[in-house]
Amino acid sequence: MTAGGEKHNRLSHPWKGPPKEKRRWHRYPAAEGAQALLEGRPYRILDISRGGLAIFSYGEGAVPDEMLLSLHMVEEGHFLESLLCRKVSDKRVVSQSTYSTELIQRVSLEIMDEDPDLDARLTPFIRRT
């Protein structure tokens, strides 16, 4: 409890309150089967927004700092080619399997493309709940 008798959650700071969202755009879970293609290599999309997306990278293949990325959902026939992106972060993910030694990274990418129709073009890649 705070001095004024108010409760704060475990992520709140007693003086500053709950953490503020830094992202400009809300992230949504990616649709089932949504993939990003970089140099012909597929990556699973974890979440996506107008401002960026997060992918899983398996193995030692490095994701470059800047790239042209394509988004695909082959079964549904959705394709978005040559999306200019910049790597914002990459964090190693600890495998849940004790037998796996494969490197898994969560890579966050910022979408640099300034296409005014980008929102509509990204919509098919967002999971419908």
Sine and cosine of phi, psi and omega as CSV:
sin_phi,cos_phi,sin_psi,cos_psi,sin_omega,cos_omega
0.00,0.00,0.51,-0.86,0.05,-1.00
-1.00,0.02,0.10,-0.99,-0.02,-1.00
-0.87,0.49,-0.51,0.86,0.00,-1.00
-0.99,0.10,0.09,1.00,0.02,-1.00
1.00,0.09,0.09,1.00,-0.01,-1.00
-1.00,0.07,0.57,-0.82,0.07,-1.00
-0.99,0.11,0.53,-0.85,0.16,-0.99
-0.75,-0.66,0.55,-0.84,-0.02,-1.00
-0.97,0.25,0.12,-0.99,-0.09,-1.00
-0.92,0.40,-0.29,0.96,0.03,-1.00
-1.00,-0.06,-0.13,0.99,0.00,-1.00
-0.98,0.22,0.51,-0.86,0.14,-0.99
-0.98,-0.18,0.73,-0.68,-0.11,-0.99
-0.83,0.56,-0.50,0.87,-0.04,-1.00
-0.99,-0.12,-0.46,0.89,-0.12,-0.99
-0.96,-0.26,-0.25,0.97,-0.04,-1.00
0.99,0.11,-0.22,-0.98,-0.04,-1.00
-0.92,0.40,0.43,-0.90,-0.01,-1.00
-0.90,0.43,0.56,-0.83,0.01,-1.00
-1.00,-0.03,0.63,-0.78,0.05,-1.00
-0.94,0.34,0.79,-0.61,-0.03,-1.00
-1.00,-0.01,-0.36,0.93,-0.03,-1.00
-0.94,0.33,0.61,-0.79,0.04,-1.00
-0.98,0.19,-0.51,0.86,-0.05,-1.00
-0.87,-0.48,0.65,-0.76,0.04,-1.00
-0.94,0.35,0.69,-0.72,0.05,-1.00
-1.00,-0.03,0.63,-0.77,0.02,-1.00
-0.86,-0.51,0.51,-0.86,0.10,-1.00
-0.87,0.49,0.58,-0.82,0.01,-1.00
-0.97,0.25,0.49,-0.87,0.05,-1.00
-0.91,0.41,0.47,-0.88,0.04,-1.00
-0.86,0.52,0.78,-0.62,0.04,-1.00
1.00,0.03,-0.02,1.00,0.02,-1.00
-0.95,0.31,0.77,-0.63,-0.01,-1.00
-0.74,-0.67,0.51,-0.86,0.16,-0.99
-0.97,-0.26,0.66,-0.75,0.04,-1.00
-0.91,-0.41,0.80,-0.60,0.05,-1.00
-0.77,-0.64,0.90,-0.43,-0.03,-1.00
0.79,0.61,0.66,0.75,0.05,-1.00
0.98,0.18,-0.04,1.00,-0.01,-1.00
-0.99,-0.16,0.79,-0.61,-0.01,-1.00
-0.99,0.14,0.58,-0.81,0.07,-1.00
-0.76,-0.66,0.66,-0.75,0.05,-1.00
-0.97,0.23,0.77,-0.64,0.04,-1.00
-1.00,0.08,0.79,-0.61,0.01,-1.00
-1.00,0.02,-0.79,0.62,0.04,-1.00
-0.54,-0.84,0.29,-0.96,-0.13,-0.99
-0.49,-0.87,0.51,-0.86,0.08,-1.00
-0.49,-0.87,0.02,-1.00,0.05,-1.00
-0.89,0.45,-0.49,0.87,-0.07,-1.00
-1.00,-0.07,-0.23,0.97,-0.04,-1.00
0.09,-1.00,-0.07,-1.00,0.03,-1.00
-0.46,-0.89,0.30,-0.95,0.06,-1.00
-0.85,-0.53,0.66,-0.75,-0.01,-1.00
-0.78,-0.63,0.35,-0.94,0.18,-0.98
-1.00,-0.10,0.74,-0.67,0.08,-1.00
-0.90,-0.43,0.82,-0.57,-0.01,-1.00
-0.96,-0.29,0.63,-0.77,0.05,-1.00
1.00,0.10,-0.20,-0.98,-0.12,-0.99
-1.00,0.02,-0.08,1.00,-0.02,-1.00
-0.89,0.45,0.88,-0.47,-0.04,-1.00
-0.98,0.17,0.63,-0.77,0.11,-0.99
-1.00,0.02,0.81,-0.58,-0.05,-1.00
-0.92,0.40,0.25,-0.97,-0.01,-1.00
-0.93,0.37,-0.59,0.81,0.09,-1.00
-0.74,-0.67,0.57,-0.82,-0.08,-1.00
-0.36,-0.93,0.29,-0.96,0.23,-0.97
-0.97,-0.22,0.86,-0.51,-0.11,-0.99
-0.91,-0.42,0.56,-0.83,0.10,-0.99
-0.90,-0.44,0.64,-0.77,0.06,-1.00
-0.94,-0.33,0.69,-0.73,-0.07,-1.00
-0.66,-0.75,0.59,-0.81,0.25,-0.97
-0.70,-0.72,1.00,0.04,-0.18,-0.98
-0.86,0.50,-0.72,0.69,-0.06,-1.00
-0.88,0.47,-0.57,0.82,-0.01,-1.00
-1.00,0.00,-0.19,0.98,0.02,-1.00
0.98,0.18,0.42,0.91,0.02,-1.00
-0.99,-0.15,0.77,-0.63,0.01,-1.00
-0.67,-0.74,0.66,-0.75,0.09,-1.00
-0.72,-0.70,0.95,-0.31,-0.13,-0.99
-1.00,-0.10,0.49,-0.87,0.19,-0.98
0.79,0.61,0.85,0.53,0.05,-1.00
-1.00,-0.04,0.89,-0.45,-0.03,-1.00
-0.96,0.27,0.84,-0.54,-0.04,-1.00
-0.74,-0.67,0.38,-0.92,0.06,-1.00
-0.77,-0.64,0.72,-0.69,0.02,-1.00
-0.95,0.31,0.79,-0.62,0.00,-1.00
-0.99,-0.17,-0.67,0.74,0.01,-1.00
-0.37,-0.93,0.38,-0.93,0.18,-0.98
-0.62,-0.79,0.80,-0.60,-0.06,-1.00
-0.83,-0.55,0.71,-0.70,0.05,-1.00
-0.95,0.33,0.71,-0.71,0.01,-1.00
-0.97,-0.24,0.74,-0.67,0.02,-1.00
-0.98,0.20,0.81,-0.59,-0.02,-1.00
-0.93,0.37,0.64,-0.77,0.04,-1.00
-0.97,0.25,-0.34,0.94,-0.01,-1.00
-1.00,0.02,0.76,-0.65,0.03,-1.00
-0.97,0.25,-0.22,0.97,-0.03,-1.00
-1.00,-0.08,-0.20,0.98,-0.06,-1.00
-1.00,0.04,0.74,-0.67,0.08,-1.00
-0.91,-0.41,0.08,1.00,-0.02,-1.00
-0.94,0.34,0.69,-0.72,0.04,-1.00
-0.97,0.26,0.80,-0.60,0.06,-1.00
-0.85,-0.53,0.76,-0.65,0.02,-1.00
-0.79,-0.61,0.62,-0.78,0.16,-0.99
-1.00,-0.09,0.88,-0.47,-0.05,-1.00
-0.93,-0.36,0.83,-0.56,0.04,-1.00
-0.99,-0.16,0.75,-0.66,-0.06,-1.00
-0.84,-0.54,0.65,-0.76,0.10,-0.99
-0.99,-0.11,0.73,-0.68,0.05,-1.00
-0.99,0.10,0.86,-0.50,-0.05,-1.00
-1.00,-0.09,-0.17,0.99,-0.06,-1.00
-0.91,0.42,0.71,-0.70,-0.03,-1.00
-0.94,-0.33,0.47,0.88,0.02,-1.00
-0.91,0.41,0.83,-0.55,-0.01,-1.00
-0.91,0.42,-0.34,0.94,0.02,-1.00
-1.00,-0.08,0.17,0.98,-0.10,-1.00
-0.88,0.48,-0.62,0.78,0.01,-1.00
-0.82,0.58,-0.76,0.65,-0.01,-1.00
-0.91,0.41,-0.58,0.81,-0.02,-1.00
-0.96,0.29,-0.42,0.91,0.02,-1.00
-1.00,0.07,-0.36,0.93,-0.09,-1.00
-0.78,0.62,-0.69,0.73,0.00,-1.00
-0.89,0.46,-0.32,0.95,-0.05,-1.00
-1.00,0.00,0.01,1.00,0.00,-1.00
-0.99,-0.13,0.73,-0.68,-0.01,-1.00
-0.92,0.39,0.72,-0.70,0.07,-1.00
-1.00,-0.01,0.79,-0.61,-0.01,-1.00
-0.95,-0.31,0.00,0.00,0.00,0.00
